[in-house]
Amino acid sequence: MNLEPEIFEFLKKLKKNNNRPWFKDNKSTFDTHNSNVKKYFSNFFDNNKDQFKWESFKVFRIYKDVRFSKDKTPYKTHFAIGFHRTKPNYRGGFYIHLQPGNTFIASGFWNPNKDDLYRIRKEIESDGDYFREVIENKKITKKWGAIHGNSLKVCPKGFDKNHPNIDLLRYKQFIFVKNFQDEMVLEDNFRDTVNEHFKLLLPFHDYFSDVLTTDLNGQSIL
């Protein structure tokens, strides 16, 4: 089973006609594509949940929350799929974004809570060189490129602004992102390609999971 090019065609039309009357008239077409996306990634989830320690996956709703947005168009113009690991032992997220001209996969830590971010920073403070080795692993960066994420402009409170790994201490997110051209998404082996990329990040996720489930002395907090 492949993703059909009609999915991208529908999303292109939705972008041009992002209003409720048009969507209502084309709701059955959306339902068909949404169902196909769920089937496609349900198979991907079932085949890979054990190796990635996934507990569940979801296709996100097409409806936007516009309450606090300047853009009041009611619908997203992409399909979004998230894969959730089995907590508390396994941490980190996996994400797939299907959009004409802007398809990408991503994995990592989008929004660590206050305690998790502090624990990560304490690990960087105590062993930043090894932390850097993990995120700059050549096997990872060759396929994914450098790690992404929003960062502070100044040193986080309670840490040394002259720390040799101050660039890492300023990070608020730790995310790898890989873009794909539309034709690559429609190929027979797209799921295999995604699997290969995600698999490269297992050491990264294992390391972060170990950090976030232990204290600074390496003792389990679970």
Protein Blocks (a to p, Z undefined) as FASTA:
>chain_A
ZZdfklmmmmmmmmmmgcfklmmmmmmmmmmmmmmmmmmmmmmmmmmmmmnopabdcddd
fbdcfklgcblcfbdcbdcdddddddfkbgcdddddddehiaccdedjfbacfklmmmmm
mmmmmmmmlmmmmmmofklmmmnopaeddddfbdcehiafkbfklmmmmpcbdcdddddd
fklmmpmklmmmmmmmmmmmmmmmmmmmmmmmccfkopafZZ
